[in-house]
Amino acid sequence: MKKKAQFNQESVPPGAVCVSSFVVVNDGRGGILAGRMDQLNVWLDRFYASPVNAPSFLASGKFLLPASHIQWYEAPLDASDRILKEMALIDDVPKEKIKLVDVQSHLRPAMNDSTIPHWDLCVVYMVDNYQGKLKQPMWFKDFGFKTGLKADDFTRGHGDVLEEAGLLPK
């Protein structure tokens, strides 16, 4: 039985750190796998989306990468493998083809009416030259390999992650 994601905005203490894994999948021709958020209830139930912030991510119409918080006792590489399988519906990439490309920290605005900021620790992985057949997850719309995107085309800080990792065209 699949466990429900347990994200509670009110339980995030001031100055806390969220640890997330991002999986950048490219098609070897300049395209990066991304999609726009759809089906808000799925994001809240399965993908650790904040019930406070997720509606604005959805309303923005901007892109997201396959990414998620790392679960308790989960290694970042295992998280990236889970993200590929559960979020991107890609099940034909062996773990040894998922390569670590960057580790970043981002200071985010204060949460819960606190003046203490929040940190995001981002572990960024790459699947290079993916040639498999993509499936359309119901929680994404316009899901596929995208070219010509800039950091501002992404929501939830995903563009910042790509830019800092040097994975967006200049």
N, C-alpha and C positions, 0 to 999 in steps of 0.2 A: 504494500500500500504506500502510495506517495505521500510524504509528509508535506504539510502546508508551510510555506515560508513564514517566519515569525518576525515581522518588522513592526515595531511600535515606535512612532515618532517621539512619543512622550518618554520612552525608556532610554533615549539616547542622552547620556550625560553630557554636560557642557565640557568642551575640550576633548571629546571622545575621538577615537580613530576608527574609521571604517576601512577594512581591507578588502579590495576587490580584484578580480581577475578580468582582464580584457583580452579578447581573442580577435586579432586583426587577420582576416582571411582575404588574401588577394588572388586574383585570377591569372596573374602573370602577364596581364596586358594593361595594367594600370587601374584596374577596378578593385574597389574595397567593398567587402560584404557589409551591407547596412540595410536597415529598414526603418519605417516609421511606426511608432507605437500604435497599437490597435487593441481593442478588447481590454479595457482598463482593469476589469475584474481579474483577468488572468495575471496581469502584472502584479496586482496586489496579493493574490493568492499564491503565486509560484515564484516570482522573481524579485522579491525583497524591495519592491517599489514602495516608497513612502506614500501613505494615503493623503498626506498634506501636499506633497509636491507633484505626485504623478499626474493629477488632472491637468496641471499647467504644462507638463512635458507632452501629454497627449494633444492638448490644444495648440501647442506650438507648431505641430506638423513637421518638426525637424527630425533628423535621422538619429538613430542609435546604433551602436555596435553590439555584437553579442558580448555581454558582460554581466557579471553578477557579484554580489558579496561572496566572500569565501566562507564556507560553513565551519562550525567548530570542528577542530581536529582534521580539517581537510587541507592537504598540501595544495599550494597554488597551481601546480601542474595538473593535479587531479581535478581542481575546480575548472580549469580551462577545458579539460576533456569533458566534464559534465556540461559545461556551457555549450560546447559544440553539439553534444548529443541532445540535450534537453531544450535549449533555446533556439539554436540554429538548425536543429534536426539533421546534423551532419554526423553520420555514424561510420564513415569509411576512412577516417584519418587516424592512423595509429599514434599513440602518445609520443613516440620518438620523432614524429614529424612536426610536433608542436614545439616551437623554439622560443625561448625567453629572449626578448629584445630590449626590455627596459623595466626599471622600477622607478616610480615617481611618487612624490608627495605633493598634495595640493591643499592649500589653506582655503577653507570654505567659510562663508558667513556663519555667524552664530545661529544656533538653533534654540528652540524652546524659550524665546525671549531672554536668552542669556547674552552677556557681553563677551563671553569666552568663545573664540572661534572653534571650528571643527576641522579635523584633518582627514583627508582621504589618502590612503596608501594604495597605489595602483600598480599591479603586477601585469605587465603587458607581454602577451605572447603573439607569435605570428605563425600562420599556416601559409606557406608560400606556394604559389602556382597551383591552387586548387582547381581541378578539372572535373570534379564529380558533378552529378546532377543535383541541383538544389530542389528542396521541397519548400512549399509555401506555408510557414507557420501561421496559425490563425491569429496569433497575438502581434504579428507584424503586417503592415500593408506596404506595398511598394518595396518588397524585400528582394535584394539581388545585388549584383556587383555594380557599384556606382563609380563614375569617373568625374573629375573636375570639382569635387566637393572641397569646401573650405571649412575651417574650424567653426565658423558661424552657422554652417548648415546643420550642425549637430546640437542636440540638447543634452542635458544632464552632465555637462562637462566632458563629454566624449570627444568633442573636437579639440579641447585643450590637451587631452591625453595623446591623440594622434599627432598634434602639432609638436608637442614636447618630445615625442619619440622620433620625430623627423619622418613621419609616414604620410604626410600630406604634401602634394606638390607645392612648390614655392610660387 
